[in-house]
Amino acid sequence: DPDPADQGSLTYQWDFTNDGTWDATSVTASHTYGTSGIFTAKVRVAD
């Protein structure tokens, strides 16, 4: 867990479709897949 004092300087990148393109850049993000199944999602957090 990040230190609360550091959270303001963190950046977030989410790739829900595993295509190498960042789909969202907020602290929290959501995505709805069009079909059922198992999916790989990536999140990158940097300071």
N, C-alpha and C positions, 0 to 999 in steps of 0.2 A: 504494500500500500504506500502511495506517495505521502510525503510529509505535507500536511495541509498548508504550510507556509510556501511550499514549492508549486502548488497546484495552479497558481495564476500564470506561471511561466511555462507550463507544459503545453505541447501541441499534440493533437490527436488526429490520426488518419485511419479511416475505416475502408476496407475493401470487402464488400459483401458478396461479390460475384466472382472473386478469385481470378480477375482478368488483368490485374496489375494497375488498374485505375482506381484512385481513391474516390469512393462514393460519398463520403461525409467527412467533415473535419471538426465536429463538435465533441464536447466531453462525453455526451451520451448520444447514441444514434440507434435507429431501428431500421429494419428492412423486412418486407414481406415477400416471400418467395411465391411464385405462381403455381408451384406444384409441391407435393409432399416429397420428402426424401431427406438425405443427409447432405449437408452443404458445408463447405469450408469458408469461414470468414476470417479476415485478418484485421488486427488493429495494431498500429504503431504509435507509441507514445515517446516523445522526445522532450528534452529540456534545453 
